[in-house]
Amino acid sequence: MIMAERAVPSRVVAAERLAAEAGFEKSCIPEVGRLLGMVAASKPHGVIAESGTGSGVGTAWLHSGLGAGARLVTVERDEELARRAAGVFAGDRRVSVLTGDWRLLEQHAPFDVFFCDGGGKRDAPERVVELVAPGGLLILDDFTPSADWPPRFEGQVDELRLFYLTHPGLDATEVLTTPTGSAVVAARRG
């Protein structure tokens, strides 16, 4: 089966250009980006959030699936990156780019989709789960696939991944995004 090449959304291209100009090398990869666009599209009137805007690449992928009745709020602690990323979304009132600590997102919760790519993922995982609305989706990327159970990373049990995969308030699974990368996708139980 031959797959047709899919166009990259124009805001993703603009955010990738900003990343290159700023020397920012931790942008969302296309495989995760397409997942983000799909989960955002599943909540056409939802509140979508992202922790760790960077140059706005992940934000742009989320935006690619954003419904007319949805809102997208993202936060970046680097003031210059946040300012530049905000420029990518100028003119779209559905998008807010905040500058500061990830906890600024709390005032916009609960979230129907939360892409936790920055603060919170490691330092406050229980709070991350609490910010997701019942029936909402939590996406966490940058994991290394593990064939073991419990999952392992660098020879040790990956306690962070295990936390999200076994949390009693989540129905979670791990999705292979590339041969060397995976994401945890979870739905918050009602």
N, C-alpha and C positions, 0 to 999 in steps of 0.2 A: 504494500500500500504506500503510495506516495502522498505525502502531506503538502498542501499548499503553504507557501511562506506567508506568514501573517504580518501585516503592517505593524510597525511600532508606533504607538500614539505620539502625536507631535509634542505633547508636554513631557513625555518620557525622553524624547530626543533632546529637548531644551534643557532638562534637568541633567542629563548625561553630559551635555556640553559644559554646564556649570561645574559639574564634578571634575571634569578634566582641567578646566581653567583654575580651579581652586586646589588641584592636587589631592582631591578627596577620593580615596580608593576603596571605600567600604559601601558602595552603592548596592542597592537591590539588584540581583541578577534577573534576567528575563524569565527564567523558569519560575522563580518565586513571584515575580511581577504579574505574570499571567494568572497565577493562583489568586493574588490580591485583587485583581480586576474582577475575577469571577465571584469571589466572596462579597465584594462590595456590591456587585450587581444583584446578589441574592437578597439584599436588604434595601430596596429602592426608596424607602422613606426612613431609613435608619440613620443613626448617629455613628459615624465611622471615625476611629481614632488611630493615631500612630504615635508611638514613642520613638524618637530618634529620626528626625526628618532628614538629616544630612543635607545633601544638595537638592533633595526633593524627588529622587528617582522613584522610591517606593510610594511616595505620596502621589506622584503622577500615575503610577499603575493603579493605585486605589481610585484615583479620579477617573480613570478610563472606564470604570464600571459604576460610577456614581450616578444614582437615579436623580431625577429632577427634584424630588422631595427630600433628598438626603442632605446631610451636613457632614463635612470632613474637617476634623481638627487634628493638628499635628504639632509636636513640640520638639524644638532643637535647642540645646544649651549653648552652642556656638553662635554668637550674635550675628556674625558676618554670614555664615551659612544660612541661618534662618532668614536674614534679610534677602539674600539672593534667591532662596527657594520661594519666598513669598512673591517675588516678582514673576515667577513662572505661572502663578495662579491669580495674578492681578486681573480684576474684572470678573472673577467668579465669586459671587457672594456666598456660595455654599462652602468655601474653603477658608479656614483660619489657620495661619501659621503663627504659633506662639514661640516666644524666646524665653528659655529658662529651664528649670528642673522639670522632669517628667511628671511630677506631682501636680503641676498646673492643669493636667488633664482631668483631675478629680472633679473639678467644678463643672465639667461637661458630661460626666458619666450619669447613667450607665450607658455602655456602648453596645451597639448591635454587632459591630465588628471592631476588634482591637488587634492591630498589628503591633505587637510589642517587640520592637527591634532595637530599642535603646534602654534607657533607665527603667528600672522596675523588674525586668525579666529575671535578673540574678539577685538583686538586693531586696526585693519585696514581692516575691512570687505570690504570696497569699493575697496581698492587696491587688495585684494584677487581676487575679481571678475575680475578686469582689467587684471590680469595675466593669465586668462584662454582664450585660443584662441577661435574665433567663431567656434561653433560646438564642443568645448571641454567640458569635464565633470569635475564638481567640487563635491568632496565628503567631507562631514563634519560629524563626528560621535560624540558620547557621549552626545546625547540629551535624555531627559526623555519623553516618549510618552505622548501626551496630547489629550484628546478627545474634548477639547474646541477650538473654534475659536474666537478671535485669540488664538494661543497656549499659555498655561500658564505653569509656573514652580514655585513651592513653593508659589502658590497663586497669583503670579504677571504675567502680560503679559510678555512672553519671547521675548523681543525686538530683541535679536540676531537672534533667529530662524525665527522670523517674517521678519527681514531684508532679509534673504536669500530666504525665501519662496515667498516673494512678490516683489523681486527686478525686475525692468522692463527689465533688460538685461538677465534674467535667466528664463528658464522653469524649475521649481523645484517641487519636491515632497518629502514627508517624508516617509521613509521606516522603518518598524519595524524590528529590527535586533534580539532582544530578547524580552521576555515579559516586560522587564523594560528598554529597550534601543532602540534608533532609530538613523537614519542617514538622513541627507538631501542630496539628490542626485539632481544635477542641470546640465542642459546643457546651455551653453552660446549661446545666440541668435546671429545670423549673422547679 
